[in-house]
Amino acid sequence: MTKLPKGNQTIITEFVLLGFGNLPQLQILLFMLFLGIYIVTMAGNIIIIALVVANQDLHTPMYIFLGFLSCLETCYTSTILPRMLASLRTGDRTISFGGCITQFYIFECYLLAAMAYDRYRAICCPLHYPTIMNPRVCANMAIVCWLCGILMPMGKVIWIFSLPYCGPNEINHFFCDIHTVLKLACGDTSRSEVFIVLISLIITVIPFLMVLVSYACILYTILKTTSSEGRHKAFSTCSSHLTVVILFYGSACAMYLRPKSSHIADVDRVVALFYTVVTPTLNPMIYSLRNQEVKAALRRLTGRKRFS
């Protein structure tokens, strides 16, 4: 543990992620489990990216956004799992301030909102859809979503790491969750907590409201459709994205919208595992298993005659 003296205080320069250190008998098993999950996550998302890039048939708005989402998932997972794997393998659980900062970034909220808007345009405005949502516009929207995911949290990150940390430096989590880090700051952090809550609302609630509005319009349009085939097709185009939205926001809400009195460290770790580790692993499967275009693209990429 590195500490720097400052007057009568000792300033912390790194944290210790306790993670699953309370389960010493399961360290090897957990290492193998999370290593397998990491390999599957990276492989699945890289395959999606390769399919979108290599196949002209997938150069459509929905798949452009899917490619960007897979790219984001690889980045987000790589900020958390390698550090966890190293701690399980070596027992070294320290993480620098810089390492903590990277774990605060790369949010998919805005990208999920952009994907919901794309589905809204496709179903509610089909005649104008090719003009409004052309590939260039979609790529620009995806880049803006990335920038928002990086720039929007910057205020709270700067605020949190401008606070003094004079010990203890142990985070009872497997990654630098913003609330667990803030607990370690010295002095009164009540104003910081209010500021962080406001920024967090902007980062998460606004995209979520955009998703809700988009799907409310989609549902209204579907209910007005008289053709059962048209309804089925509309539902099928939204089902994968809606499943991902429910998984992501459902687990995030279970983590952050519960009363403080109900927070138990072990339960919080399990819930956090779901939206930081499990969801990025499931996303490629959700988007590809029932998608005939993705299966066809994979057949062409691998040269196989049949893929099911």
C-alpha positions, -999 to +999 in steps of 0.1 A: +000+000+000+015+033-010+009+064+012+022+099+010+025+121+042+007+154+040+010+174+073-005+152+100-025+131+074-015+102+053-028+105+017-037+073-001-025+069-036-040+034-044-069+013-033-073-024-024-102-043-040-112-069-015-133-086-042-137-123-034-108-124-010-132-137+017-134-170-002-098-183-002-109-219-009-126-208-041-099-186-056-088-212-083-124-221-092-134-184-095-103-177-116-112-205-140-148-194-141-141-157-148-114-165-172-138-186-192-164-158-191-138-133-202-128-154-232-164-160-242-172-123-239-143-112-259-147-139-286-184-133-290-182-095-292-151-096-315-170-120-338-199-096-340-176-067-348-159-087-375-192-097-390-205-062-392-172-048-407-167-077-432-203-081-445-219-054-467-253-069-459-248-059-423-240-023-431-274-012-419-282+010-389-292-018-365-260-037-371-238-006-371-251+002-336-246-035-327-210-033-338-204-002-317-221-019-287-199-050-290-169-027-292-180-009-261-186-042-243-151-054-250-137-021-236-159-021-205-153-058-197-115-053-201-114-026-175-128-049-149-122-086-155-084-086-161-079-068-128-101-093-111-084-123-127-050-109-116-061-106-080-075-141-080-043-155-095-016-136-076-034-123-045-024-087-054-056-067-051-042-032-053-055-008-080-042+027-087-063+059-089-059+057-127-071+022-128-101+032-107-109+061-130-110+038-161-136+016-144-159+047-140-161+051-178-176+034-208-213+034-202-238+018-226-268+039-216-266+063-245-259+037-271-290+017-259-310+048-262-297+054-298-306+018-307-341+023-293-345+055-314-333+035-345-360+009-338-386+037-334-377+052-367-377+018-385-412+009-372-430+042-368-415+060-398-406+032-423-409+054-455-384+080-443-362+055-424-336+049-451-331+087-455-331+096-418-310+067-405-284+063-432-251+045-422-232+078-419-258+093-395-258+061-375-220+060-372-220+097-361-247+090-335-227+060-321-196+082-319-216+109-300-229+082-276-193+071-269-182+106-263-212+112-240-203+080-221-168+094-216-174+131-211-206+131-190-191+112-160-160+134-161-174+160-137-181+135-110-148+116-116-128+148-112-149+157-081-144+123-064-107+121-070-101+157-059-113+147-024-087+137+001-082+100+009-064+094+041-073+058+049-086+032+051-081+023+014-100-011+012-129-012-012-153-041-003-160-048-040-144-064-070-143-031-090-143+006-082-179+013-077-185+050-073-203+047-040-178+024-024-149+047-034-168+078-020-171+061+014-133+062+018-130+099+013-120+119+044-143+145+059-179+154+050-190+141+016-227+150+018-224+177-008-203+154-030-230+127-028-257+152-039-237+163-068-228+128-078-265+117-076-275+146-099-249+137-125-258+100-123-294+109-129-284+128-160-262+100-172-287+071-166-322+085-163-323+106-195-312+078-218-337+055-200-365+079-206-355+081-242-358+043-244-392+043-227-406+070-250-392+052-281-408+019-271-441+036-261-443+049-296-433+015-310-460-002-290-486+023-300-477+017-337-477-020-333-511-020-317-525+000-346-512-026-371-540-048-383-518-075-399-506-102-375-476-108-397-467-071-394-470-072-356-448-103-354-421-088-376-422-055-356-419-074-323-391-096-336-370-066-347-372-052-312-370-083-290-332-086-289-326-050-280-355-049-255-340-080-238-306-063-235-323-031-221-342-051-195-311-070-184-289-039-182-314-015-165-330-042-144-297-052-127-285-016-125-318-006-108-316-036-084-281-023-075-286+014-071-323+020-064-325-002-033-327+015+002-292+018+018-304-004+047-309-033+023-274-032+009-254-063+018-218-065+005-221-101-008-255-094-024-242-062-040-213-082-055-236-107-071-259-081-086-230-061-099-215-092-115-247-095-135-245-061-153-207-059-154-198-094-164-228-116-173-247-091-195-217-084-218-213-121-222-250-127-231-254-097-255-237-114-286-258-145-280-290-126-276-284-106-309-272-136-329-291-168-319-324-158-334-310-135-361-309-151-395-289-123-411-261-127-384-262-165-390-259-160-427-230-136-423-212-161-400-217-188-426-200-166-452-172-156-428-164-192-418-172-208-452-195-232-436-226-245-455-248-247-424-249-228-392-278-232-367 
